[in-house]
Amino acid sequence: MTFTIVGRCKRTGQRGVAMATSSPAVGNRCAFVSHAGAVGFQAIAEPRLGALTLKLLEDGYHPKGAIDQVTKTDPWPGKRQIGIVDSDGRSAGFTGDGNIPWMGHIAGENFVAMGNVLAGPQVVEAIAEGFHDNEDDILEERLMRAVETGRDAGGQPEGQLSASILTFGHQSQSRCDLRVDVSEEPVKELRRIFEWFK
């Protein structure tokens, strides 16, 4: 029940994840980022598998190979949705057939846009467009706009309850880690907090 952008800035190499969902505290269990890449792990979230996916990237796996390994060990892969962008900008996405429509993803160089329980495919298309329409901006701004355009394209029919953004640069700690755990307008509130943070 989530829509997400996983992205990398080609200019700086920074990577991150921004997302919104109709469940509380999405940033606590669905976003994973390190020097090796960025991972969004959602639908029915399993933080241990998200962390494993990131570890596989750190061990040198291609994003598609990491997805193959994780889904082989997962007893319920059909209930997962995974988006990965590694530190070189390679990407891969996975949408299990047990997700609730509309569900799907778009993967390309430096990004994966994905979601489930959405108003339609236009949501994921808008997320991808929102990310690419702002390539001169800092990564965090691009991720924020991608989530905002996804919301504005219909998001989830029942609305959103939480939102988050997590990015890493070249340091061992996060560059930006902001969360709205419960709100009637979490994307709007995340934007307010992000503007203050900037």
C-alpha positions in Angstrom: 0.0 0.0 0.0 2.9 2.3 -0.9 4.4 4.4 -3.7 8.1 5.0 -3.9 11.0 6.5 -5.8 14.4 4.9 -5.4 17.0 7.2 -7.1 20.6 8.2 -7.6 22.0 11.5 -8.7 24.3 10.9 -11.7 26.3 14.1 -11.0 27.0 13.5 -7.3 26.5 9.7 -6.9 24.2 10.4 -3.9 21.4 7.8 -3.5 18.1 7.7 -1.7 14.5 6.6 -1.2 11.3 8.6 -0.8 7.9 7.1 -0.2 4.4 7.5 1.0 1.8 5.0 2.2 -1.6 4.5 3.9 0.1 2.7 6.8 1.9 4.5 9.7 5.7 5.0 10.0 6.7 3.8 6.5 10.3 5.2 6.9 10.9 2.8 9.8 10.7 -0.4 7.8 10.8 0.2 4.0 13.8 2.3 3.1 17.4 1.0 3.1 20.4 3.1 1.9 24.2 2.8 2.2 27.4 3.5 0.1 26.4 0.5 -2.1 23.0 1.7 -3.2 19.4 2.3 -2.2 16.6 -0.2 -1.7 12.8 0.2 -1.3 11.2 -2.9 0.2 7.4 -2.7 0.5 3.9 -4.2 0.0 4.1 -6.5 3.0 7.4 -5.1 4.4 10.1 -7.4 5.9 12.9 -5.2 7.2 15.2 -8.2 7.6 14.9 -8.9 3.8 15.4 -5.3 3.0 18.6 -5.3 5.0 19.7 -8.5 3.3 19.1 -6.9 -0.1 21.4 -4.0 0.9 24.0 -6.4 2.1 24.0 -8.3 -1.2 24.7 -5.0 -3.0 27.5 -4.3 -0.6 28.9 -7.8 -1.5 28.9 -6.8 -5.2 25.6 -8.2 -6.5 24.0 -6.5 -9.5 20.5 -5.3 -8.4 18.8 -8.0 -10.5 21.0 -10.6 -8.9 20.2 -9.3 -5.4 16.4 -9.5 -6.2 16.9 -13.1 -7.4 18.7 -14.1 -4.2 16.2 -12.5 -1.9 13.1 -13.9 -3.7 14.6 -17.4 -3.6 14.9 -17.3 0.2 11.6 -15.5 0.8 8.7 -17.8 1.6 6.2 -15.2 0.3 7.9 -13.4 -2.6 4.5 -12.7 -4.3 3.6 -10.3 -1.5 6.7 -8.2 -1.9 7.7 -5.2 -4.0 11.4 -4.3 -4.4 13.2 -1.4 -6.0 17.0 -1.2 -6.2 19.5 1.3 -7.5 23.1 0.6 -6.9 26.0 3.0 -6.5 26.7 2.8 -10.3 23.1 3.7 -11.2 22.1 0.2 -12.3 18.6 -0.6 -11.3 16.0 -3.4 -11.0 12.5 -3.8 -9.8 10.2 -6.6 -8.7 6.5 -6.7 -8.1 5.1 -9.9 -6.8 1.9 -11.3 -8.2 0.3 -11.3 -4.8 0.3 -7.5 -4.6 -3.0 -5.6 -4.7 -3.8 -3.7 -8.0 -3.0 -1.4 -9.3 0.6 -2.4 -8.8 3.7 -2.2 -10.8 7.1 -0.5 -11.3 9.3 1.3 -13.9 13.0 0.8 -13.7 15.7 2.7 -15.6 19.1 4.1 -15.2 19.5 5.7 -11.8 15.8 5.1 -10.7 13.0 2.8 -9.9 9.4 4.1 -9.5 7.0 1.6 -8.0 3.7 1.2 -6.1 0.8 -1.0 -5.1 -2.9 -0.3 -4.3 -2.6 2.7 -6.5 -5.2 4.7 -8.4 -3.6 3.4 -11.6 -0.4 3.2 -13.7 -0.4 7.0 -14.1 0.9 7.2 -10.5 4.1 5.3 -11.2 4.5 7.1 -14.5 4.1 10.5 -12.8 6.7 9.5 -10.1 9.2 8.7 -12.8 8.5 11.9 -14.7 8.7 14.0 -11.4 12.2 12.5 -10.8 13.5 13.2 -14.3 12.0 16.6 -14.7 14.3 18.1 -12.1 17.7 16.7 -12.9 19.6 19.9 -12.0 18.2 20.0 -8.5 19.7 18.2 -5.4 18.7 14.6 -5.0 16.4 15.2 -2.1 14.4 17.8 -4.0 14.0 15.4 -6.9 12.9 12.6 -4.6 10.4 14.9 -2.9 8.9 16.1 -6.2 8.6 12.6 -7.4 6.5 11.6 -4.4 4.5 14.8 -4.8 3.7 14.1 -8.4 2.7 10.6 -7.5 0.3 11.9 -4.9 -1.1 14.5 -7.4 -1.6 11.8 -10.0 -4.0 9.9 -7.7 -1.7 8.2 -5.2 -3.7 5.7 -3.3 -7.5 5.9 -3.4 -7.8 5.9 0.4 -5.1 8.5 0.8 -1.7 8.4 2.6 -0.9 8.3 6.3 2.9 8.5 6.4 5.8 9.5 4.3 9.6 9.6 4.4 12.8 10.5 2.7 16.3 8.9 3.3 19.5 9.8 1.4 23.2 9.1 1.7 26.1 10.9 0.2 29.7 9.9 0.7 29.7 9.8 4.5 28.9 6.8 6.7 25.8 8.5 8.1 22.7 9.6 6.3 22.7 13.0 4.6 18.9 13.4 5.1 16.5 11.2 7.1 13.1 12.8 7.6 9.8 11.0 8.5 6.2 11.8 9.0 4.8 8.8 10.9 1.1 9.8 11.1 -0.6 12.7 9.3 -3.7 13.4 7.3 -1.4 15.0 4.7 1.9 13.3 5.2 3.5 14.3 1.8 2.6 18.0 2.5 4.0 17.7 6.0 7.1 16.1 4.7 7.6 19.0 2.3 7.2 21.5 5.2 9.8 19.7 7.3 12.1 19.3 4.3 12.0 23.0 3.5 12.9 23.7 7.1 15.7 21.1 6.9 17.2 22.7 3.8 
